[in-house]
């Protein structure tokens, strides 16, 4: 990743405001997500699938049943369940 000096792209007033919060620290500013991004719809699909897996698990389906149903490994099912439990 290459860095750009803020003075070359931001107005001085904005730099002064940012310096109040993070003076001299490397700061990553993410790009604005695209409105109809395929990656965001894919993330939504994964989120919904993982929620469904977790709900079925809570209803008593076994990890091996879920793995077979969703064509995933048991390890992946355990990871999904663990991630949702953390939240």
Buried (B, 14 or more C-beta within 10 A) or exposed (E): EEEEEBEEEBEEEEEEEBEEEEEEEEEEEEEEEEEEEEEEEEEEEEEEEBEBBBEBBEEEBEBEEBBEEBEBEEEBBBEBBEEBEEE
